[in-house]
């Protein structure tokens, strides 16, 4: 699966000297482009950023739109498919289109396909 390979490539850019837990995220766009994100840690742990948010911030800062997104794949070397933290779930809920396929994976080949609503059924949303 190309999305998994792209997430593995993203994982190589992880800066995780404290946890040693490398995470990669790849967002697939309608035009075939992949936007990568990796977790970037900081000695002041609250300033660290997860791979999922790193990828979404990169996507938007490069001028892509939410509507360009097809799927998002997240991978880490874990015993089960890696799951986003709560902050990332909230961020994903706002940035990813409703029908975005989200694949959670590990390096052993285990995967779980889910949606943003399954990950965060009671997301915080502001009425516009």
C-alpha positions in Angstrom: 0.0 0.0 0.0 1.6 3.2 -1.1 0.1 5.2 1.8 1.9 3.0 4.3 5.2 3.4 2.4 4.8 7.2 2.4 4.1 7.2 6.2 7.2 5.2 6.7 9.2 7.8 4.7 7.7 10.5 6.9 8.6 8.6 10.1 12.3 8.8 9.1 12.2 12.5 9.7 11.1 12.1 13.3 13.0 14.1 15.9 12.4 12.0 19.0 15.5 12.1 21.2 13.5 11.8 24.5 10.8 9.2 23.8 12.6 7.3 21.0 9.1 6.7 19.6 9.1 7.7 15.9 5.8 8.5 14.3 5.1 9.3 10.6 2.0 10.6 9.0 1.2 10.9 5.3 -1.7 12.8 3.8 -2.7 11.7 0.3 -4.1 14.5 -1.9 -6.5 14.1 -4.9 -3.6 15.0 -7.3 -1.5 12.2 -6.0 0.8 14.4 -3.9 1.7 13.2 -0.4 2.3 15.6 2.5 4.5 14.2 5.2 4.6 14.9 8.9 6.8 13.5 11.7 6.7 13.9 15.5 9.1 16.6 16.6 10.0 16.6 20.3 11.3 19.3 22.5 12.9 19.3 26.0 9.9 21.3 27.1 7.6 18.4 26.3 4.5 20.6 25.9 6.1 22.2 22.9 6.4 18.9 21.0 4.3 18.3 18.0 2.8 15.1 16.8 3.2 13.7 13.3 -0.5 14.1 12.5 -0.6 17.8 13.4 2.8 18.3 11.7 1.4 17.0 8.4 -1.8 19.0 8.6 0.0 22.2 9.4 2.4 21.6 6.5 -0.5 20.9 4.2 -2.3 24.1 5.0 0.8 26.3 5.1 1.8 25.0 1.6 -1.5 26.4 0.3 -3.4 23.1 0.0 -7.1 23.0 1.1 -9.0 20.6 3.2 -11.0 19.6 0.1 -7.7 18.3 -1.5 -7.4 15.5 1.0 -8.2 11.8 0.2 -6.6 9.9 3.1 -4.3 10.0 6.0 -2.0 7.3 7.2 -0.2 7.2 10.5 2.5 4.7 11.4 4.9 3.9 14.3 6.9 0.9 15.6 4.3 -0.3 18.1 2.6 -3.6 19.0 -0.7 -2.4 17.6 -1.7 0.2 15.0 -0.7 3.5 16.4 -3.6 5.7 17.5 -3.6 9.6 17.5 -3.6 11.5 20.8 -6.6 13.5 21.9 -5.2 16.8 20.6 -4.5 15.3 17.2 -8.0 13.7 17.1 -9.6 17.2 17.6 -7.3 18.7 15.0 -8.0 16.0 12.5 -11.8 16.4 13.1 -11.6 20.0 12.0 -9.1 19.7 9.2 -10.0 16.4 7.5 -13.1 16.2 5.2 -15.8 13.9 6.6 -15.2 11.0 4.2 -11.4 10.9 4.7 -10.1 7.4 5.1 -7.7 7.2 8.1 -5.3 4.3 8.3 -3.6 3.5 11.6 -0.6 1.2 11.2 2.5 -0.4 12.7 5.7 -1.7 11.3 4.5 -5.3 11.7 1.9 -4.7 9.0 -1.1 -4.4 11.2 -3.6 -1.8 10.1 -6.9 -0.4 11.2 -9.0 1.8 8.9 -11.2 4.3 10.6 -12.8 7.8 10.3 -12.5 11.0 12.2 -16.0 10.5 13.7 -15.0 7.1 15.0 -11.8 8.5 16.5 -13.6 11.4 18.1 -17.4 10.9 18.2 -18.1 14.0 20.4 -15.6 16.5 18.8 -15.7 20.1 19.9 -17.2 22.2 17.1 -18.2 25.9 16.9 -21.4 26.8 15.2 -20.6 29.1 12.3 
